[in-house]
Amino acid sequence: MTRRTAWGTYTRITAVLRQRITDGTYAPGTRLPSEAALCAEFNVARNTVRRALSALQDEDLITVRPGLGRFVQDRTAQPRTRSEQIAVNLRLQIETRHFQPGDTLPSEAQLARRYGVSRSTARAALITLEAAGLVTCVHGKGRYVRQDVPR
């Protein structure tokens, strides 16, 4: 049985969830209801819910923690790991235009030396920035600040 929903239903769901985040119904740091629970609440297919959640993630209102779920961003929380600290530092440099759109970011090896961490830790930080849509990776060339980064 396939469900048919009105075109743009995900935007309505996005607006409802955004309102819940801004009015404190979903407090910073709290986990959002599961996809299945949201599907049942809004009576839509999982893809529709995923699209709404993806929009909230693009707006940096929520974050995904693999294996744990989706959480409301907590701007007051301190980064827990070295890779998160590096990602926060690089994000700040991108947002303050130290790195301009199109600029090449330091390599994993350069970041590892600069921060005194392993390359895998540096790679995890760069992957975090890619997932946030701030950076793009060109295989064999490096990672670059995206041209269309929202400011």
LINVEN-V450668 format. One record per run of one state. SS is the DSSP state (h for helix, s for strand, l for the rest). FROM is the first residue (numbers start at 1). TO is the last residue. If there is no record, write none. Layout:
SS;FROM;TO  SS;FROM;TO
This chain:
l;1;8  h;9;22  l;23;30  s;31;31  l;32;34  h;35;42  l;43;45  h;46;58  l;59;61  s;62;65  l;66;68  s;69;72  l;73;81  h;82;95  l;96;103  s;104;104  l;105;107  h;108;115  l;116;118  h;119;131  l;132;134  s;135;138  l;139;141  s;142;145  l;146;151
